[in-house]
Amino acid sequence: MREPVPEPAPEPAPATAPTAAPPVPSTPTESSPQPTPEPEPTPEPQPTPEPEPTPEPEPAAQPERTPAPERDPAPEPAPTADPTDDATSAPETDATAPITTPPVEPPTAADARRALQGRIALSDGDAVVSETVVYFVPDRMPADAPSTPDSSFEIATEDKQFRPLVLAVPRGSELRFPNRDPILHNVFSVSPGNAFDLGVYGPGSEPATTMDATGAVNVYCNVHHDMHAHVLVLDSPWFVRASDDGRFELTDLPPGPGVLHVWHRQAEAWSMAIEDGPIDPVAIELRIVRPQIPAHLDKSGQSYQRRDRDPYR
């Protein structure tokens, strides 16, 4: 009969069961095997998809901005690469070597060309300083000397005068004498080497002749005694007439020594040796020794004053 005593012992076990009853319904016994649903709280690891920390890559994007300054130093090595490129291009500079040749070019002789300036004064007579011709003759004519211009020269007859009164031309030039007067003229010269007679010609005609010899050529009209002109034929392309105040300038003169000449139809010829190198300005005085209208005869060697003279023959 004492064996039933153990039966009350199970009663305390239900006492513990009521404690578990409040969390679970009358099926607590079944719930005890269901603690397995406790893995359902495993969704709590859903917070583990903590992609929310993914904002941390956002600061990673910020370092991407920092490389931008890193680009600044990048150009600094770039120049260092440039010298290496230069070193590599050094053999290529051999092609540029001809660029250094221009200073060695023969045309550098042009750099040695010079200019000559000066002023002329006339004394002891009635003359016009602008009728002075200044020219330079080098001791050795350079191969690249300016050539004779293709165009011809002219001295016109107008108002019973020659215009211009003085003219310098290179040797071999053609010289025309257009008649711009309403009357007849007969232009001639008896100067050695360049003597000519254009005959009687009327308005609008333009007879011409060639200046074959160097030197001064006196030109007259066989009809009108007071008409006279003076041509200076030169073997040099470097010549110029003086200005109204006597100033002159010769440019592009070749290097080397030579002679400076000054010519005026009423004065004695003047000359000066010029050495190689720069040329200082010169002051020149010419003394007038001839009248404005030189004494001369007609083309036949007769006086213009002869009564039986026929100016149109």
Residue frames as qw, qx, qy, qz and C-alpha x, y, z in Angstrom:
[[0.000, 0.889, 0.458, 0.000, 0.00, 0.00, 0.00],
 [0.341, -0.716, 0.108, 0.599, 3.01, 2.38, 0.38],
 [0.471, 0.128, 0.568, 0.663, 3.58, 2.31, -3.32],
 [0.146, 0.836, 0.466, 0.250, 0.83, 4.86, -4.02],
 [0.358, -0.788, -0.057, 0.498, 2.94, 7.37, -2.18],
 [0.396, -0.183, 0.442, 0.784, 5.02, 8.03, -5.21],
 [0.199, 0.659, 0.627, 0.365, 1.96, 9.14, -7.09],
 [0.131, -0.949, -0.206, 0.201, 1.78, 12.44, -5.25],
 [0.483, -0.452, 0.324, 0.676, 5.32, 13.03, -6.34],
 [0.342, 0.356, 0.582, 0.646, 4.20, 13.56, -9.93],
 [0.042, -0.894, -0.444, 0.027, 1.93, 16.31, -8.68],
 [0.283, -0.747, 0.123, 0.589, 4.76, 18.70, -8.17],
 [0.395, 0.005, 0.608, 0.688, 5.61, 18.11, -11.75],
 [0.119, 0.728, 0.574, 0.354, 2.32, 19.65, -12.92],
 [0.255, -0.872, -0.180, 0.379, 3.05, 22.49, -10.56],
 [0.339, -0.424, 0.409, 0.734, 5.97, 23.27, -12.72],
 [0.287, 0.380, 0.726, 0.496, 3.80, 22.79, -15.75],
 [0.040, 0.895, 0.439, -0.065, 1.46, 25.64, -14.84],
 [0.270, -0.721, 0.173, 0.614, 4.45, 27.90, -14.88],
 [0.250, -0.118, 0.667, 0.692, 5.08, 26.94, -18.42],
 [0.231, 0.614, 0.751, 0.066, 1.38, 27.22, -19.20],
 [0.083, 0.841, 0.185, -0.502, 1.22, 31.00, -19.23],
 [0.026, -0.533, 0.494, 0.687, 3.55, 31.37, -22.15],
 [0.205, 0.074, -0.828, -0.517, 1.85, 28.63, -24.14],
 [0.711, -0.164, -0.093, -0.678, -1.80, 27.38, -24.28],
 [0.840, -0.271, 0.363, -0.299, -3.09, 24.12, -22.94],
 [0.935, 0.329, -0.081, 0.106, -0.89, 22.39, -25.42],
 [0.188, -0.870, 0.456, -0.002, 2.20, 23.24, -23.52],
 [0.767, -0.241, 0.575, 0.152, 3.33, 19.73, -23.78],
 [0.730, 0.546, 0.320, 0.257, 3.26, 20.04, -27.50],
 [0.164, 0.969, -0.141, 0.115, 5.02, 23.42, -27.30],
 [0.571, -0.656, 0.465, 0.163, 7.90, 21.88, -25.52],
 [0.734, 0.095, 0.520, 0.426, 8.80, 19.95, -28.61],
 [0.408, 0.824, 0.292, 0.265, 8.10, 23.17, -30.64],
 [0.355, -0.791, 0.156, 0.472, 11.03, 25.08, -29.24],
 [0.588, 0.119, 0.525, 0.603, 12.25, 24.42, -32.70],
 [0.221, 0.866, 0.354, 0.274, 10.23, 27.46, -33.92],
 [0.404, -0.808, 0.058, 0.424, 12.73, 29.38, -31.91],
 [0.518, -0.021, 0.457, 0.723, 14.84, 29.37, -35.08],
 [0.190, 0.820, 0.465, 0.276, 12.10, 31.70, -36.31],
 [0.259, -0.918, 0.037, 0.299, 13.85, 34.38, -34.36],
 [0.651, -0.091, 0.419, 0.626, 16.58, 33.61, -36.81],
 [0.298, 0.815, 0.331, 0.370, 15.00, 36.32, -38.96],
 [0.360, -0.897, 0.058, 0.249, 16.83, 38.39, -36.44],
 [0.588, -0.218, 0.447, 0.638, 19.89, 37.61, -38.54],
 [0.388, 0.757, 0.427, 0.308, 17.94, 39.58, -41.16],
 [0.144, -0.973, 0.103, 0.150, 19.52, 42.60, -39.60],
 [0.665, -0.343, 0.467, 0.472, 22.70, 40.82, -40.58],
 [0.548, 0.561, 0.404, 0.472, 22.04, 41.79, -44.20],
 [0.286, -0.784, -0.079, 0.546, 23.47, 44.90, -42.71],
 [0.500, 0.490, 0.341, 0.627, 23.76, 46.37, -46.16],
 [0.163, -0.970, -0.169, -0.054, 23.02, 49.45, -44.14],
 [0.549, -0.619, 0.271, 0.492, 26.72, 49.51, -43.39],
 [0.636, 0.439, 0.412, 0.482, 26.98, 49.79, -47.16],
 [0.034, 0.997, 0.038, 0.062, 27.09, 53.57, -46.58],
 [0.607, -0.596, 0.355, 0.387, 30.62, 52.71, -45.59],
 [0.625, 0.246, 0.472, 0.571, 31.43, 52.30, -49.32],
 [0.159, 0.940, 0.245, 0.178, 30.12, 55.85, -49.68],
 [0.334, -0.863, 0.289, 0.245, 33.14, 57.13, -47.81],
 [0.691, -0.079, 0.548, 0.465, 35.00, 54.84, -50.18],
 [0.443, 0.739, 0.376, 0.342, 33.66, 57.07, -52.95],
 [0.167, -0.981, 0.057, 0.080, 35.12, 60.04, -51.10],
 [0.571, -0.484, 0.481, 0.456, 38.63, 58.65, -51.44],
 [0.610, 0.462, 0.502, 0.402, 37.85, 58.55, -55.14],
 [0.120, 0.981, 0.094, 0.123, 37.86, 62.33, -54.95],
 [0.498, -0.755, 0.328, 0.274, 41.17, 62.27, -53.24],
 [0.728, 0.071, 0.468, 0.497, 42.80, 60.66, -56.32],
 [0.352, 0.887, 0.220, 0.203, 41.94, 63.90, -58.10],
 [0.192, -0.925, 0.322, 0.070, 44.72, 65.66, -56.21],
 [0.733, -0.257, 0.553, 0.301, 46.76, 62.58, -56.94],
 [0.646, 0.622, 0.338, 0.287, 46.32, 63.58, -60.59],
 [0.022, 0.990, -0.140, 0.011, 48.01, 66.86, -59.79],
 [0.468, -0.623, 0.582, 0.232, 51.23, 65.13, -58.85],
 [0.800, 0.262, 0.508, 0.183, 50.75, 62.94, -61.93],
 [0.486, 0.861, 0.028, 0.149, 51.57, 65.87, -64.28],
 [0.282, -0.856, 0.429, 0.068, 54.71, 66.43, -62.23],
 [0.666, -0.215, 0.657, 0.282, 56.18, 63.12, -63.33],
 [0.666, 0.663, 0.337, 0.064, 54.94, 63.96, -66.82],
 [0.206, 0.937, -0.281, -0.032, 57.60, 66.67, -67.28],
 [0.477, -0.539, 0.682, 0.129, 60.14, 64.17, -66.06],
 [0.752, 0.269, 0.586, 0.137, 58.99, 61.99, -68.90],
 [0.441, 0.893, 0.040, -0.081, 59.45, 64.96, -71.28],
 [0.084, -0.796, 0.575, 0.173, 63.22, 65.11, -70.80],
 [0.597, -0.115, 0.782, 0.139, 63.32, 61.41, -71.42],
 [0.635, 0.659, 0.403, -0.004, 61.36, 62.10, -74.57],
 [0.185, 0.931, -0.271, -0.158, 63.89, 64.80, -75.42],
 [0.383, -0.521, 0.740, 0.187, 66.62, 62.28, -74.92],
 [0.645, 0.247, 0.715, 0.112, 64.82, 59.92, -77.19],
 [0.481, 0.843, 0.240, -0.032, 64.21, 62.73, -79.65],
 [0.292, -0.759, 0.384, 0.437, 67.86, 63.72, -79.55],
 [0.469, -0.032, 0.720, 0.510, 68.62, 61.53, -82.50],
 [0.335, 0.740, 0.566, 0.144, 65.64, 63.15, -84.20],
 [0.084, -0.919, 0.014, 0.386, 67.24, 66.54, -83.63],
 [0.490, -0.211, 0.570, 0.625, 69.79, 65.46, -86.19],
 [0.320, 0.598, 0.621, 0.394, 67.10, 66.31, -88.72],
 [0.072, -0.970, -0.223, 0.069, 66.84, 69.76, -87.18],
 [0.611, -0.392, 0.197, 0.659, 70.56, 70.27, -87.54],
 [0.383, 0.406, 0.421, 0.715, 70.06, 71.98, -90.93],
 [0.153, -0.919, -0.347, -0.106, 68.10, 74.65, -89.03],
 [0.501, -0.716, 0.092, 0.478, 71.39, 75.85, -87.63],
 [0.616, 0.153, 0.417, 0.651, 72.70, 76.27, -91.16],
 [0.205, 0.903, 0.330, 0.181, 70.91, 79.59, -91.94],
 [0.261, -0.910, 0.182, 0.266, 73.64, 81.60, -90.22],
 [0.547, -0.327, 0.600, 0.484, 76.06, 79.70, -92.41],
 [0.599, 0.640, 0.469, 0.102, 74.14, 80.39, -95.60],
 [0.473, 0.128, 0.245, 0.836, 75.96, 82.39, -98.26],
 [0.028, -0.780, -0.398, -0.482, 73.06, 84.88, -98.26],
 [0.514, -0.717, -0.246, 0.401, 74.49, 86.12, -94.98],
 [0.449, 0.068, 0.195, 0.869, 76.61, 88.29, -97.25],
 [0.077, -0.711, -0.419, -0.560, 73.49, 90.43, -97.52],
 [0.534, -0.771, -0.289, 0.190, 73.87, 91.16, -93.83],
 [0.574, -0.300, 0.090, 0.756, 77.21, 92.79, -94.66],
 [0.261, 0.615, 0.395, 0.631, 75.57, 95.27, -97.03],
 [0.312, -0.359, -0.307, 0.824, 75.85, 98.87, -95.98],
 [0.156, 0.893, 0.403, 0.129, 74.27, 102.28, -96.33],
 [0.460, -0.033, -0.012, 0.887, 75.96, 105.59, -96.99],
 [0.017, -0.898, -0.439, 0.029, 74.47, 108.94, -96.03],
 [0.456, -0.148, 0.028, 0.877, 75.66, 112.47, -96.55],
 [0.158, 0.887, 0.341, -0.269, 74.88, 116.01, -97.52],
 [0.560, 0.276, 0.299, 0.722, 76.03, 118.16, -100.41],
 [0.045, -0.851, -0.184, 0.489, 76.54, 121.91, -100.41],
 [0.593, 0.558, 0.281, 0.508, 77.16, 124.08, -103.51],
 [0.306, -0.747, -0.046, 0.588, 79.27, 127.23, -103.53],
 [0.183, -0.466, 0.390, 0.773, 80.39, 130.02, -105.86],
 [0.093, 0.004, -0.684, -0.723, 77.59, 129.95, -108.38],
 [0.624, 0.102, 0.153, -0.759, 73.94, 129.71, -109.32],
 [0.384, 0.128, -0.886, -0.225, 72.97, 126.04, -109.34],
 [0.785, -0.298, -0.027, -0.543, 70.39, 123.60, -108.02],
 [0.231, -0.471, 0.828, -0.195, 71.69, 121.06, -105.51],
 [0.780, 0.113, 0.523, -0.325, 68.99, 118.51, -106.35],
 [0.738, 0.613, -0.220, -0.174, 70.61, 118.11, -109.79],
 [0.073, -0.628, 0.771, -0.077, 73.54, 116.35, -108.08],
 [0.932, 0.049, -0.303, -0.191, 74.00, 112.62, -108.77],
 [0.338, -0.608, 0.692, -0.195, 75.75, 110.44, -106.17],
 [0.941, 0.154, -0.229, -0.196, 76.89, 106.93, -107.06],
 [0.551, -0.576, 0.604, -0.013, 79.07, 104.14, -105.71],
 [0.767, 0.458, -0.431, -0.130, 81.35, 101.88, -107.79],
 [0.827, -0.471, 0.306, 0.017, 82.74, 98.81, -105.97],
 [0.086, -0.639, 0.706, 0.294, 86.25, 97.63, -106.73],
 [0.004, 0.026, -0.969, -0.245, 84.76, 94.24, -107.58],
 [0.578, -0.071, -0.172, -0.794, 81.21, 94.03, -108.88],
 [0.448, -0.095, 0.826, -0.327, 79.33, 91.32, -106.90],
 [0.012, -0.101, -0.905, -0.414, 77.61, 88.54, -108.80],
 [0.040, -0.614, -0.782, 0.096, 74.28, 89.41, -107.19],
 [0.053, -0.227, -0.012, 0.972, 74.37, 93.09, -108.17],
 [0.465, 0.575, 0.474, -0.478, 70.93, 94.49, -109.07],
 [0.479, 0.259, 0.639, 0.543, 70.18, 94.12, -112.76],
 [0.033, 0.038, -0.219, -0.974, 69.27, 96.92, -115.14],
 [0.452, 0.371, 0.555, -0.592, 65.54, 97.69, -114.89],
 [0.421, 0.338, 0.769, 0.342, 63.40, 96.49, -117.77],
 [0.201, 0.889, 0.396, -0.109, 61.51, 99.75, -118.12],
 [0.525, 0.418, 0.112, 0.733, 62.98, 102.47, -120.27],
 [0.248, -0.530, -0.271, 0.764, 63.73, 106.02, -119.17],
 [0.298, 0.725, 0.466, 0.411, 62.39, 109.22, -120.64],
 [0.185, -0.388, -0.104, 0.897, 63.07, 112.92, -120.92],
 [0.302, 0.722, 0.617, 0.083, 60.06, 114.78, -122.28],
 [0.190, 0.136, 0.157, 0.959, 60.00, 118.03, -124.24],
 [0.165, -0.750, -0.640, 0.000, 57.40, 120.31, -122.66],
 [0.105, -0.975, -0.131, 0.149, 57.04, 124.11, -122.71],
 [0.521, 0.765, -0.283, 0.252, 60.28, 124.28, -124.73],
 [0.281, -0.672, 0.630, -0.268, 62.16, 122.54, -121.89],
 [0.607, 0.116, -0.786, -0.001, 63.55, 119.11, -121.17],
 [0.568, -0.457, 0.374, -0.573, 61.98, 117.42, -118.14],
 [0.537, -0.785, -0.027, 0.307, 63.78, 116.24, -116.13],
 [0.236, 0.920, -0.312, -0.023, 66.83, 118.39, -116.70],
 [0.028, 0.563, -0.819, 0.109, 69.19, 115.78, -115.18],
 [0.943, -0.053, 0.013, -0.327, 68.82, 112.01, -115.36],
 [0.158, -0.518, 0.841, 0.016, 71.05, 109.08, -114.35],
 [0.918, 0.173, -0.054, -0.353, 70.61, 105.75, -116.17],
 [0.728, -0.315, 0.575, 0.198, 72.46, 102.41, -116.26],
 [0.063, 0.469, -0.658, -0.585, 74.53, 101.73, -119.33],
 [0.007, 0.104, 0.939, 0.328, 72.54, 100.06, -122.09],
 [0.222, 0.525, 0.645, -0.509, 69.25, 101.72, -121.10],
 [0.211, 0.541, 0.581, 0.570, 66.74, 102.92, -123.66],
 [0.087, -0.430, -0.277, 0.855, 65.99, 106.63, -123.42],
 [0.214, 0.644, 0.660, 0.322, 62.79, 108.04, -124.93],
 [0.107, -0.186, -0.052, 0.975, 62.08, 111.70, -125.78],
 [0.145, 0.648, 0.743, 0.085, 58.29, 112.16, -126.04],
 [0.090, 0.191, 0.141, 0.967, 57.17, 115.47, -127.56],
 [0.103, -0.630, -0.726, 0.256, 54.46, 117.02, -125.38],
 [0.000, 0.481, -0.014, -0.877, 54.63, 120.42, -127.05],
 [0.600, 0.656, 0.408, -0.210, 52.39, 121.60, -129.89],
 [0.293, 0.860, -0.342, -0.239, 55.52, 122.44, -131.90],
 [0.897, 0.331, -0.259, 0.135, 58.38, 120.62, -133.62],
 [0.480, -0.761, 0.431, 0.070, 61.61, 119.53, -131.93],
 [0.803, 0.453, -0.370, 0.113, 64.86, 117.96, -133.04],
 [0.662, -0.685, 0.303, -0.031, 66.72, 116.31, -130.13],
 [0.791, 0.470, -0.319, 0.228, 70.37, 115.42, -130.61],
 [0.600, -0.739, 0.266, 0.154, 73.71, 114.93, -128.87],
 [0.619, 0.672, -0.386, 0.126, 77.30, 115.00, -130.03],
 [0.519, -0.658, 0.520, -0.165, 78.76, 113.45, -126.86],
 [0.332, 0.448, -0.818, -0.141, 81.36, 110.77, -127.71],
 [0.012, 0.024, -0.985, 0.169, 80.01, 107.23, -127.45],
 [0.182, 0.521, 0.772, -0.316, 76.37, 108.33, -127.25],
 [0.123, 0.286, -0.239, -0.920, 75.93, 110.73, -130.18],
 [0.260, 0.451, 0.850, 0.084, 72.47, 110.62, -131.80],
 [0.182, 0.129, -0.168, -0.960, 70.09, 112.69, -133.92],
 [0.328, 0.368, 0.828, -0.265, 66.37, 111.98, -133.60],
 [0.124, 0.324, 0.590, 0.729, 65.46, 114.34, -136.45],
 [0.294, -0.091, 0.078, -0.948, 62.52, 116.73, -136.56],
 [0.231, -0.335, -0.910, -0.075, 59.37, 115.25, -134.99],
 [0.289, -0.458, -0.160, -0.825, 56.01, 116.67, -133.99],
 [0.496, -0.323, 0.442, -0.674, 53.60, 116.48, -131.05],
 [0.912, -0.068, 0.166, -0.368, 52.84, 113.01, -129.71],
 [0.791, 0.412, -0.439, 0.108, 55.93, 111.36, -131.19],
 [0.685, -0.659, 0.308, -0.049, 58.28, 109.42, -128.86],
 [0.715, 0.533, -0.428, 0.144, 61.57, 108.70, -130.59],
 [0.778, -0.594, 0.202, 0.024, 64.16, 106.81, -128.54],
 [0.501, 0.648, -0.549, 0.167, 67.86, 106.01, -128.44],
 [0.909, -0.319, -0.226, 0.146, 70.13, 103.71, -126.41],
 [0.174, -0.896, 0.390, -0.124, 72.81, 104.87, -124.00],
 [0.945, 0.185, -0.243, 0.117, 75.70, 102.57, -124.87],
 [0.581, 0.311, -0.395, 0.640, 78.71, 104.28, -123.24],
 [0.486, -0.668, -0.419, 0.378, 79.29, 105.45, -119.69],
 [0.342, -0.047, -0.003, 0.938, 79.82, 109.13, -118.96],
 [0.172, 0.585, 0.333, -0.719, 78.00, 112.45, -119.23],
 [0.300, 0.398, 0.684, 0.533, 75.78, 113.05, -122.25],
 [0.095, 0.397, 0.135, -0.903, 74.75, 116.61, -123.17],
 [0.271, 0.504, 0.790, 0.219, 71.37, 116.69, -124.94],
 [0.054, 0.358, -0.021, -0.932, 70.13, 119.67, -126.99],
 [0.526, 0.642, 0.542, -0.129, 67.36, 120.66, -129.38],
 [0.461, 0.083, 0.419, 0.778, 68.47, 121.73, -132.84],
 [0.026, 0.729, 0.482, 0.486, 65.46, 124.06, -133.09],
 [0.364, -0.893, -0.083, -0.250, 65.65, 125.78, -129.69],
 [0.432, 0.556, -0.511, 0.493, 69.05, 126.89, -128.39],
 [0.285, -0.521, 0.489, -0.638, 68.07, 127.18, -124.72],
 [0.934, -0.180, -0.001, -0.309, 66.79, 123.63, -124.44],
 [0.364, 0.499, -0.761, 0.198, 69.37, 121.39, -122.80],
 [0.881, -0.397, 0.061, -0.248, 69.40, 118.23, -120.64],
 [0.115, 0.630, -0.753, 0.151, 72.14, 116.11, -119.09],
 [0.963, -0.119, -0.136, -0.201, 72.25, 112.32, -118.83],
 [0.161, -0.641, 0.740, -0.124, 74.79, 110.48, -116.69],
 [0.904, 0.122, -0.355, -0.206, 75.30, 106.91, -117.93],
 [0.380, -0.626, 0.625, -0.271, 76.64, 104.61, -115.21],
 [0.609, 0.190, -0.767, -0.062, 78.05, 101.12, -114.88],
 [0.104, 0.003, -0.815, 0.571, 76.76, 100.86, -111.33],
 [0.323, -0.563, -0.676, -0.350, 73.24, 100.22, -110.04],
 [0.439, -0.606, -0.466, 0.472, 73.91, 102.17, -106.83],
 [0.195, 0.185, 0.104, 0.958, 73.09, 105.78, -107.61],
 [0.108, -0.754, -0.618, 0.197, 70.68, 108.44, -106.37],
 [0.173, 0.639, 0.108, 0.742, 69.93, 112.13, -106.82],
 [0.196, -0.079, -0.536, 0.817, 70.27, 114.53, -103.92],
 [0.053, -0.740, -0.663, 0.101, 67.17, 115.98, -102.31],
 [0.131, 0.887, 0.188, 0.400, 66.27, 119.68, -102.39],
 [0.404, -0.891, 0.197, -0.065, 68.34, 120.26, -99.24],
 [0.301, 0.704, -0.642, 0.045, 71.33, 118.30, -100.55],
 [0.582, -0.338, 0.698, -0.246, 70.84, 115.14, -98.47],
 [0.700, 0.309, -0.550, -0.334, 71.31, 111.71, -100.00],
 [0.638, -0.343, 0.655, -0.216, 71.42, 108.06, -98.98],
 [0.565, 0.348, -0.692, -0.283, 72.75, 105.05, -100.84],
 [0.742, -0.282, 0.467, -0.390, 71.41, 101.74, -99.52],
 [0.960, 0.110, 0.253, -0.044, 72.19, 98.06, -99.98],
 [0.291, 0.803, -0.515, -0.067, 75.81, 98.75, -100.88],
 [0.942, 0.062, -0.319, 0.085, 77.92, 95.61, -101.32],
 [0.676, -0.673, 0.169, 0.248, 80.72, 94.80, -98.88],
 [0.759, 0.107, 0.232, 0.598, 84.26, 95.60, -99.81],
 [0.212, -0.509, 0.066, 0.831, 86.11, 98.73, -100.90],
 [0.407, 0.647, 0.551, 0.335, 84.99, 101.05, -103.68],
 [0.223, 0.007, 0.052, 0.973, 84.76, 104.67, -104.76],
 [0.110, 0.748, 0.564, -0.332, 82.04, 107.21, -103.99],
 [0.284, 0.193, 0.374, 0.862, 81.42, 109.66, -106.85],
 [0.112, 0.735, 0.445, -0.499, 79.52, 112.94, -106.83],
 [0.323, 0.192, 0.521, 0.766, 78.58, 114.61, -110.12],
 [0.182, 0.773, 0.373, -0.480, 76.93, 117.94, -110.88],
 [0.622, 0.595, 0.365, 0.355, 76.63, 119.27, -114.40],
 [0.131, 0.945, -0.037, 0.296, 78.00, 122.68, -113.35],
 [0.478, -0.776, 0.410, -0.044, 80.78, 121.49, -111.01],
 [0.307, 0.526, -0.792, -0.028, 83.99, 119.51, -111.22],
 [0.844, -0.152, -0.492, -0.151, 83.66, 115.81, -110.54],
 [0.319, -0.612, 0.567, -0.449, 84.30, 114.71, -106.94],
 [0.867, -0.022, -0.489, -0.096, 85.24, 111.25, -105.61],
 [0.352, -0.627, 0.580, -0.383, 86.37, 109.55, -102.41],
 [0.466, 0.160, -0.870, 0.004, 87.71, 106.05, -101.66],
 [0.736, -0.394, 0.126, -0.535, 85.49, 103.93, -99.43],
 [0.075, 0.360, -0.916, 0.160, 86.99, 101.14, -97.34],
 [0.536, -0.255, -0.785, -0.180, 85.30, 97.93, -96.31],
 [0.271, -0.315, -0.700, 0.581, 83.09, 98.09, -93.21],
 [0.001, -0.825, -0.519, 0.225, 80.67, 100.69, -91.87],
 [0.362, 0.408, 0.206, 0.813, 80.70, 104.09, -93.56],
 [0.147, -0.514, -0.409, 0.740, 80.41, 107.33, -91.63],
 [0.314, 0.866, 0.384, -0.056, 78.19, 110.13, -93.00],
 [0.534, 0.018, 0.222, 0.815, 80.01, 112.46, -95.35],
 [0.121, 0.875, 0.212, -0.418, 79.75, 116.19, -95.95],
 [0.596, 0.191, 0.458, 0.631, 80.62, 117.28, -99.48],
 [0.112, 0.807, 0.084, -0.574, 81.09, 120.75, -100.94],
 [0.618, 0.366, 0.497, 0.487, 81.05, 121.31, -104.69],
 [0.084, -0.566, 0.071, 0.817, 82.24, 124.50, -106.32],
 [0.585, 0.688, 0.423, -0.075, 80.17, 125.69, -109.28],
 [0.344, -0.441, 0.428, 0.710, 82.37, 126.47, -112.29],
 [0.144, 0.199, 0.727, 0.642, 79.98, 126.29, -115.29],
 [0.353, 0.032, 0.018, -0.935, 76.94, 128.34, -116.34],
 [0.622, 0.195, 0.611, -0.449, 73.42, 126.94, -116.26],
 [0.785, 0.582, 0.154, -0.144, 73.19, 126.92, -120.08],
 [0.633, -0.349, 0.454, 0.521, 76.41, 125.55, -121.51],
 [0.279, 0.667, -0.347, -0.598, 77.79, 127.10, -124.67],
 [0.594, 0.069, 0.785, 0.163, 77.09, 124.81, -127.62],
 [0.202, 0.288, -0.514, -0.782, 76.53, 124.71, -131.39],
 [0.816, 0.175, 0.064, -0.547, 73.78, 123.08, -133.37],
 [0.902, -0.058, 0.426, 0.021, 73.99, 119.51, -134.63],
 [0.746, 0.608, 0.053, 0.267, 75.89, 120.67, -137.72],
 [0.661, -0.234, -0.082, 0.709, 78.48, 122.48, -135.64],
 [0.166, 0.503, 0.214, 0.821, 77.14, 125.91, -136.61],
 [0.001, 0.072, 0.457, -0.886, 76.04, 128.82, -134.44],
 [0.105, 0.610, 0.774, -0.130, 72.37, 129.11, -133.57],
 [0.022, 0.743, 0.148, -0.652, 72.69, 132.83, -134.38],
 [0.219, -0.094, 0.627, 0.742, 73.42, 132.44, -138.06],
 [0.451, 0.375, 0.101, -0.803, 70.80, 134.24, -140.13],
 [0.573, 0.306, -0.571, -0.502, 70.85, 131.70, -142.89],
 [0.069, -0.144, 0.960, -0.228, 70.47, 128.83, -140.47],
 [0.664, -0.168, -0.408, -0.603, 67.47, 126.49, -141.04],
 [0.359, -0.353, 0.724, -0.471, 66.60, 124.86, -137.66],
 [0.826, 0.126, 0.357, -0.417, 64.28, 122.29, -139.31],
 [0.587, 0.561, -0.535, -0.234, 66.73, 120.86, -141.82]]
